Amino acid sequence: MPRTKKEYLFIDGYNIINQWQYYKDVKNIANSRNKLIELLIEYQAYTGLKVIVVFDAHLVKGSLEKTERYAGVEVVYTKEHETADSYIEKQLDKIGRYERVQVATSDSAIQQIVISRGGTRISAHEMILEIENTKKDIRTKTEKPRQKGTNIDLVLDSDTLEKLEKLRRSM
C-alpha cells in the first residue's frame, strides 16, 4: 500500500504580516505575530495540514535558530543571517519532492523556488481569504441549529388537526 504524503504549509511570517492590512494596523510586532499564530492554530486544526510559520531573525545579532510549538503549530525563528526564505528553501530541499508542500508568501523569488522544488505557492492575499473562509466554515458547523417554528400541519394528520381546532374554539 502506498504511503500517504504528509501535507505541509510553510508561512513566511513577516511577509504575510506585512501584506495583510489587518496586521499593519497592529502597532506591536509581537501582537501581530501572536494574532497570526492564533489564526494558524485554528486553521491547522480544521484543515489537518502541518503548519510551520517562519519569522526572520537574520538581523538579530547573535540570534540562534529557535523552534516553538503552539497547539501543534510549529513556529520557527531563524538564526542570525538566515532569512525565512532561505530556511523555507532548505526545508523544501529536504521534503519538497517527498511530501506535499505549500508555501504562503507574496515574495516572487521564493515563489519561483517553491515551484522549482516541487511545492506549490499561495500568495498572502490568497492565504487570508483561505483563513477567512475556513473561519466561516467553522462557525457554520459549530453554531447550534436555530430552532425554527414548526408547521404543525406538516407534522400532524388532518383528523388530529381538526380535533385540536375544535378544542381551541371551545376554550
Summary of the structure (lengths in Angstrom):
residues: 171
radius of gyration: 25.1
end to end distance: 72.0
largest distance: 88.7
contacts: 468
relative contact order: 0.14
helix: 51%
strand: 18%
